[in-house]
């Protein structure tokens, strides 16, 4: 328990010292260093892309840095929108020390959980912006500018861009996000479709019989099948009835490799999870299956309006 608390205490201690020593806080004009601070799930991280696009359009010369889970960092290796991604884990003391060693930031944006406003303060942010209404209230104590969520229904993609002023960003184009470098792995023969059957919640899973029926129909149409799922989800693929001619990649690929698998596919079918967002970034026609999730909240919205 002590080892888990140590990185958090380091963040809180550094944040308190910087807050007390900083004096009157004022929004810096023309920010040169901008931080996006969070530790969201992979899919939620990718859903921040409109915010990054808008930041780059509004501040073309600024250095933009975003904290991300370790697993997501390779996806940003090509520096989409010129963003430098810093992989970290709140329980990993070494990664926290690396974040705290960064030079101070002029402004920080905190999408989602406002607890990371404390991280932004610890990293020397001179001005912090986040959404209002997070509970308990102490999460938002370091925030200088609390913004209301949009009143009209919108995607999470588009809502996050409201953390900064200015017009909406230009709609996404696949060339905006360079493909990440990835180590080699077995690729299926083309043409093929990727069926990603895993999800972060069991409530999002589709019935195995339906996956099997879909795979059979795609094979009849002349497509190879590549089955995909995360670590610990191989049984989900086995229940769908893959045949020997299929490629089963469940638990074998990292996110950069999955990008390339999805990028070469004629079609991706996936629950509402991170793989579906990879399909958008890679420019692959994607069918997202929504169960208890909201197709409005995680749909295409304005930023992804040209996606297939």
Kinemage of the C-alpha trace (Angstrom):
@kinemage 1
@onewidth
@group {chain A} dominant
@subgroup {mainchain}
@vectorlist {calphas} color= white
{ca unk a 1} P 0.000 0.000 0.000
{ca unk a 2} L 2.799 2.412 0.887
{ca unk a 3} L 4.467 1.940 -2.500
{ca unk a 4} L 1.201 2.754 -4.278
{ca unk a 5} L 0.634 5.861 -2.186
{ca unk a 6} L 4.151 7.241 -2.626
{ca unk a 7} L 3.722 8.488 -6.241
{ca unk a 8} L 0.369 10.075 -5.370
{ca unk a 9} L 1.858 11.786 -2.322
{ca unk a 10} L 4.697 13.079 -4.489
{ca unk a 11} L 2.156 14.621 -6.856
{ca unk a 12} L 0.099 16.176 -4.067
{ca unk a 13} L 3.151 17.498 -2.250
{ca unk a 14} L 4.659 19.067 -5.357
{ca unk a 15} L 1.252 20.517 -6.331
{ca unk a 16} L 0.759 22.114 -2.905
{ca unk a 17} L 4.238 23.655 -2.893
{ca unk a 18} L 3.861 25.114 -6.371
{ca unk a 19} L 0.388 26.427 -5.635
{ca unk a 20} L 1.478 28.189 -2.462
{ca unk a 21} L 4.644 29.593 -4.000
{ca unk a 22} L 3.096 30.713 -7.257
{ca unk a 23} L 1.351 33.899 -6.138
{ca unk a 24} L -1.540 35.369 -8.117
{ca unk a 25} L -2.478 33.191 -11.074
{ca unk a 26} L -3.109 34.766 -14.488
{ca unk a 27} L -3.790 33.147 -17.847
{ca unk a 28} L -0.514 33.487 -19.800
{ca unk a 29} L -0.930 35.080 -23.250
{ca unk a 30} L 0.311 33.080 -26.214
{ca unk a 31} L 1.154 29.822 -24.372
{ca unk a 32} L 4.391 28.207 -25.507
{ca unk a 33} L 4.003 24.940 -23.571
{ca unk a 34} L 0.606 23.237 -23.261
{ca unk a 35} L -0.205 20.131 -21.226
{ca unk a 36} L -3.135 17.731 -21.590
{ca unk a 37} L -3.181 15.799 -18.306
{ca unk a 38} L -5.062 12.535 -17.825
{ca unk a 39} L -4.798 8.769 -17.398
{ca unk a 40} L -7.859 7.600 -19.333
{ca unk a 41} L -8.614 4.240 -20.913
{ca unk a 42} L -7.180 3.694 -24.404
{ca unk a 43} L -10.440 4.419 -26.198
{ca unk a 44} L -11.082 7.560 -24.159
{ca unk a 45} L -7.520 8.699 -24.837
{ca unk a 46} L -8.041 8.387 -28.597
{ca unk a 47} L -11.316 10.265 -28.231
{ca unk a 48} L -9.299 13.353 -27.259
{ca unk a 49} L -8.056 13.752 -30.845
{ca unk a 50} L -10.326 16.751 -31.655
{ca unk a 51} L -8.886 18.569 -28.648
{ca unk a 52} L -5.361 17.978 -29.932
{ca unk a 53} L -6.352 19.111 -33.422
{ca unk a 54} L -7.911 22.297 -32.078
{ca unk a 55} L -4.905 23.035 -29.860
{ca unk a 56} L -2.603 22.769 -32.853
{ca unk a 57} L -4.795 25.035 -34.966
{ca unk a 58} L -5.098 27.644 -32.207
{ca unk a 59} L -1.437 27.468 -31.147
{ca unk a 60} L 0.599 26.376 -34.190
{ca unk a 61} L 3.988 27.134 -32.617
{ca unk a 62} L 3.341 25.736 -29.130
{ca unk a 63} L 4.826 22.570 -27.718
{ca unk a 64} L 1.902 20.275 -26.861
{ca unk a 65} L 2.482 17.444 -24.381
{ca unk a 66} L -0.067 14.844 -23.297
{ca unk a 67} L 0.167 12.255 -20.550
{ca unk a 68} L -1.152 8.848 -21.632
{ca unk a 69} L -1.200 5.270 -20.297
{ca unk a 70} L 2.023 3.424 -21.102
{ca unk a 71} L 0.277 1.117 -23.596
{ca unk a 72} L -1.004 4.057 -25.657
{ca unk a 73} L 2.307 5.872 -26.017
{ca unk a 74} L 3.500 3.983 -29.155
{ca unk a 75} L 0.392 5.115 -31.039
{ca unk a 76} L 1.695 8.676 -30.770
{ca unk a 77} L 5.185 7.821 -32.018
{ca unk a 78} L 4.569 9.666 -35.299
{ca unk a 79} L 3.717 12.853 -33.351
{ca unk a 80} L 0.146 13.430 -34.657
{ca unk a 81} L -0.611 17.150 -34.525
{ca unk a 82} L 2.926 17.566 -33.236
{ca unk a 83} L 1.948 16.150 -29.842
{ca unk a 84} L 4.575 14.551 -27.597
{ca unk a 85} L 3.041 11.734 -25.537
{ca unk a 86} L 4.397 10.861 -22.089
{ca unk a 87} L 3.527 7.362 -20.902
{ca unk a 88} L 2.884 6.998 -17.190
{ca unk a 89} L 1.014 5.170 -14.465
{ca unk a 90} L -0.127 6.842 -11.218
{ca unk a 91} L 1.220 3.833 -9.288
{ca unk a 92} L 4.619 3.851 -11.010
{ca unk a 93} L 7.007 6.097 -9.095
{ca unk a 94} L 9.597 6.231 -11.888
{ca unk a 95} L 7.080 7.441 -14.463
{ca unk a 96} L 5.717 10.031 -12.017
{ca unk a 97} L 9.249 11.343 -11.423
{ca unk a 98} L 9.703 11.726 -15.193
{ca unk a 99} L 6.537 13.792 -15.411
{ca unk a 100} L 7.523 16.003 -12.499
{ca unk a 101} L 10.922 16.638 -14.112
{ca unk a 102} L 9.269 18.312 -17.128
{ca unk a 103} L 9.720 22.086 -17.432
{ca unk a 104} L 6.700 24.123 -16.320
{ca unk a 105} L 3.688 24.582 -18.595
{ca unk a 106} L 1.845 27.790 -19.428
{ca unk a 107} L -1.567 26.124 -19.533
{ca unk a 108} L -2.955 22.664 -18.797
{ca unk a 109} L -6.211 21.082 -19.925
{ca unk a 110} L -7.761 18.280 -17.876
{ca unk a 111} L -10.350 16.267 -19.834
{ca unk a 112} L -12.416 13.832 -17.790
{ca unk a 113} L -11.383 13.164 -14.210
{ca unk a 114} L -10.380 16.381 -12.448
{ca unk a 115} L -8.081 14.551 -10.056
{ca unk a 116} L -5.426 15.060 -12.711
{ca unk a 117} L -5.626 18.798 -12.134
{ca unk a 118} L -3.344 18.021 -9.190
{ca unk a 119} L -0.900 16.391 -11.597
{ca unk a 120} L -1.070 19.457 -13.842
{ca unk a 121} L -0.340 21.691 -10.853
{ca unk a 122} L 2.544 19.458 -9.776
{ca unk a 123} L 3.964 19.713 -13.307
{ca unk a 124} L 4.049 23.484 -12.979
{ca unk a 125} L 0.976 24.515 -14.973
{ca unk a 126} L 0.400 28.256 -14.581
{ca unk a 127} L -3.266 28.003 -15.589
{ca unk a 128} L -5.518 24.917 -15.446
{ca unk a 129} L -8.777 24.377 -17.348
{ca unk a 130} L -11.230 21.521 -16.690
{ca unk a 131} L -14.930 20.719 -16.834
{ca unk a 132} L -17.159 21.724 -13.944
{ca unk a 133} L -19.207 19.365 -11.808
{ca unk a 134} L -16.707 16.657 -10.892
{ca unk a 135} L -17.148 15.204 -7.433
{ca unk a 136} L -15.860 15.255 -4.767
{ca unk a 137} L -15.087 18.949 -5.024
{ca unk a 138} L -11.460 18.673 -3.853
{ca unk a 139} L -10.548 17.193 -7.236
{ca unk a 140} L -11.131 20.609 -8.781
{ca unk a 141} L -9.366 22.753 -6.184
{ca unk a 142} L -6.331 23.460 -8.423
{ca unk a 143} L -8.522 24.376 -11.434
{ca unk a 144} L -8.491 28.043 -12.482
{ca unk a 145} L -11.154 27.854 -15.212
{ca unk a 146} L -14.088 25.467 -14.706
{ca unk a 147} L -16.138 25.125 -17.878
{ca unk a 148} L -19.664 23.792 -18.210
{ca unk a 149} L -20.311 20.821 -20.433
{ca unk a 150} L -22.238 21.700 -23.605
{ca unk a 151} L -25.997 21.779 -23.027
{ca unk a 152} L -26.837 19.983 -26.295
{ca unk a 153} L -26.089 16.266 -26.813
{ca unk a 154} L -22.689 15.787 -28.421
{ca unk a 155} L -19.877 13.290 -28.745
{ca unk a 156} L -17.187 13.163 -26.097
{ca unk a 157} L -14.757 13.905 -28.963
{ca unk a 158} L -16.401 17.228 -29.719
{ca unk a 159} L -17.060 18.132 -26.072
{ca unk a 160} L -13.402 17.942 -25.092
{ca unk a 161} L -12.516 20.546 -27.714
{ca unk a 162} L -14.669 23.022 -25.741
{ca unk a 163} L -11.909 23.221 -23.121
{ca unk a 164} L -10.273 25.874 -25.297
{ca unk a 165} L -11.810 28.808 -27.136
{ca unk a 166} L -12.062 29.106 -30.888
{ca unk a 167} L -13.882 27.482 -33.789
{ca unk a 168} L -14.164 23.672 -34.033
{ca unk a 169} L -11.148 21.931 -35.563
{ca unk a 170} L -11.079 20.778 -39.159
{ca unk a 171} L -12.596 17.329 -39.676
{ca unk a 172} L -10.162 14.434 -39.241
{ca unk a 173} L -8.235 13.070 -42.213
{ca unk a 174} L -6.254 9.803 -41.938
{ca unk a 175} L -3.084 11.575 -43.074
{ca unk a 176} L -3.274 13.714 -39.919
{ca unk a 177} L -2.126 10.717 -37.871
{ca unk a 178} L 1.048 8.960 -39.100
{ca unk a 179} L 0.990 5.204 -38.667
{ca unk a 180} L 3.036 4.166 -35.607
{ca unk a 181} L 6.139 2.018 -35.904
{ca unk a 182} L 5.453 -1.618 -35.028
{ca unk a 183} L 7.417 -4.842 -34.791
{ca unk a 184} L 6.622 -7.524 -37.345
{ca unk a 185} L 3.808 -10.015 -36.921
{ca unk a 186} L 1.828 -12.452 -39.059
{ca unk a 187} L -0.632 -10.658 -41.349
{ca unk a 188} L -3.600 -12.347 -43.040
{ca unk a 189} L -3.863 -12.615 -46.797
{ca unk a 190} L -5.812 -9.784 -48.385
{ca unk a 191} L -8.662 -9.071 -48.656
{ca unk a 192} L -9.509 -9.570 -45.020
{ca unk a 193} L -11.770 -8.229 -42.292
{ca unk a 194} L -10.943 -7.759 -38.617
{ca unk a 195} L -13.483 -8.925 -36.049
{ca unk a 196} L -12.509 -7.528 -32.653
{ca unk a 197} L -14.632 -9.339 -30.087
{ca unk a 198} L -13.166 -8.031 -26.801
{ca unk a 199} L -14.211 -5.014 -24.753
{ca unk a 200} L -13.366 -3.234 -21.514
{ca unk a 201} L -16.733 -4.237 -20.037
{ca unk a 202} L -18.581 -7.533 -20.398
{ca unk a 203} L -21.745 -5.487 -20.885
{ca unk a 204} L -20.379 -4.437 -24.290
{ca unk a 205} L -19.759 -7.970 -25.569
{ca unk a 206} L -21.716 -9.304 -28.554
{ca unk a 207} L -23.132 -12.817 -28.648
{ca unk a 208} L -20.594 -15.408 -29.888
{ca unk a 209} L -23.140 -17.009 -32.227
{ca unk a 210} L -23.647 -13.681 -33.968
{ca unk a 211} L -19.901 -13.236 -34.409
{ca unk a 212} L -19.749 -16.717 -35.901
{ca unk a 213} L -22.607 -16.001 -38.298
{ca unk a 214} L -20.984 -12.726 -39.382
{ca unk a 215} L -17.654 -14.459 -39.997
{ca unk a 216} L -19.369 -17.135 -42.111
{ca unk a 217} L -21.042 -14.528 -44.278
{ca unk a 218} L -17.810 -12.596 -44.776
{ca unk a 219} L -16.006 -15.790 -45.763
{ca unk a 220} L -18.773 -16.506 -48.290
{ca unk a 221} L -18.131 -13.067 -49.779
{ca unk a 222} L -14.454 -13.943 -50.242
{ca unk a 223} L -12.832 -12.313 -47.221
{ca unk a 224} L -10.300 -13.791 -44.842
{ca unk a 225} L -11.047 -13.319 -41.150
{ca unk a 226} L -8.644 -11.936 -38.557
{ca unk a 227} L -9.946 -12.396 -35.021
{ca unk a 228} L -8.816 -9.844 -32.457
{ca unk a 229} L -9.196 -9.473 -28.697
{ca unk a 230} L -7.137 -8.345 -25.736
{ca unk a 231} L -5.024 -10.325 -23.316
{ca unk a 232} L -7.116 -12.729 -21.302
{ca unk a 233} L -9.860 -12.762 -23.950
{ca unk a 234} L -8.774 -15.740 -26.062
{ca unk a 235} L -11.792 -17.726 -24.853
{ca unk a 236} L -14.074 -15.088 -26.347
{ca unk a 237} L -12.588 -15.761 -29.778
{ca unk a 238} L -12.691 -19.543 -29.318
{ca unk a 239} L -16.428 -19.346 -28.571
{ca unk a 240} L -17.009 -17.658 -31.951
{ca unk a 241} L -15.850 -20.754 -33.831
{ca unk a 242} L -12.834 -19.647 -35.881
{ca unk a 243} L -11.822 -21.996 -38.682
{ca unk a 244} L -8.237 -23.078 -39.534
{ca unk a 245} L -8.017 -20.577 -42.409
{ca unk a 246} L -8.653 -17.662 -40.017
{ca unk a 247} L -5.904 -15.677 -38.299
{ca unk a 248} L -6.367 -15.513 -34.527
{ca unk a 249} L -4.421 -12.658 -32.921
{ca unk a 250} L -6.186 -12.509 -29.539
{ca unk a 251} L -3.763 -11.420 -26.822
{ca unk a 252} L -0.794 -11.392 -29.209
{ca unk a 253} L -0.626 -7.830 -30.527
{ca unk a 254} L 0.284 -4.548 -28.928
{ca unk a 255} L -1.645 -1.427 -29.926
{ca unk a 256} L 0.795 -0.383 -32.648
{ca unk a 257} L 0.567 -3.829 -34.249
{ca unk a 258} L -3.225 -3.769 -33.943
{ca unk a 259} L -3.185 -0.424 -35.746
{ca unk a 260} L -1.426 -2.021 -38.735
{ca unk a 261} L -3.712 -5.059 -38.699
{ca unk a 262} L -6.755 -2.784 -38.713
{ca unk a 263} L -5.198 -0.413 -41.230
{ca unk a 264} L -4.871 -3.159 -43.850
{ca unk a 265} L -8.401 -4.470 -43.397
{ca unk a 266} L -11.348 -3.914 -45.706
{ca unk a 267} L -13.653 -3.780 -42.694
{ca unk a 268} L -13.427 -3.641 -38.907
{ca unk a 269} L -16.303 -4.757 -36.698
{ca unk a 270} L -15.881 -4.049 -33.000
{ca unk a 271} L -17.842 -3.243 -29.855
{ca unk a 272} L -17.719 0.325 -28.610
{ca unk a 273} L -14.131 0.078 -27.406
{ca unk a 274} L -10.618 1.259 -28.232
{ca unk a 275} L -10.310 -0.902 -31.350
{ca unk a 276} L -13.236 0.935 -32.956
{ca unk a 277} L -11.434 4.242 -32.458
{ca unk a 278} L -8.285 2.772 -34.008
{ca unk a 279} L -10.366 2.038 -37.092
{ca unk a 280} L -11.262 5.701 -37.406
{ca unk a 281} L -7.640 6.804 -37.043
{ca unk a 282} L -6.405 4.257 -39.583
{ca unk a 283} L -9.122 5.191 -42.102
{ca unk a 284} L -10.662 1.705 -42.138
{ca unk a 285} L -14.432 1.313 -42.705
{ca unk a 286} L -15.702 0.489 -39.210
{ca unk a 287} L -18.916 -0.879 -37.746
{ca unk a 288} L -19.157 -0.138 -34.015
{ca unk a 289} L -21.581 -2.206 -31.944
{ca unk a 290} L -23.254 -0.282 -29.140
{ca unk a 291} L -24.813 -2.057 -26.189
{ca unk a 292} L -25.264 -0.054 -22.990
{ca unk a 293} L -23.011 2.731 -24.321
{ca unk a 294} L -24.246 5.825 -26.122
{ca unk a 295} L -23.868 6.065 -29.891
{ca unk a 296} L -24.236 9.826 -29.481
{ca unk a 297} L -21.471 10.134 -26.894
{ca unk a 298} L -19.005 7.893 -28.757
{ca unk a 299} L -20.247 8.291 -32.319
{ca unk a 300} L -18.698 10.155 -35.221
{ca unk a 301} L -19.847 13.656 -34.314
{ca unk a 302} L -18.548 16.620 -36.267
{ca unk a 303} L -14.842 15.816 -36.063
{ca unk a 304} L -15.232 12.303 -37.495
{ca unk a 305} L -18.041 13.166 -39.906
{ca unk a 306} L -16.045 12.043 -42.940
{ca unk a 307} L -15.088 8.674 -41.437
{ca unk a 308} L -16.574 5.515 -42.950
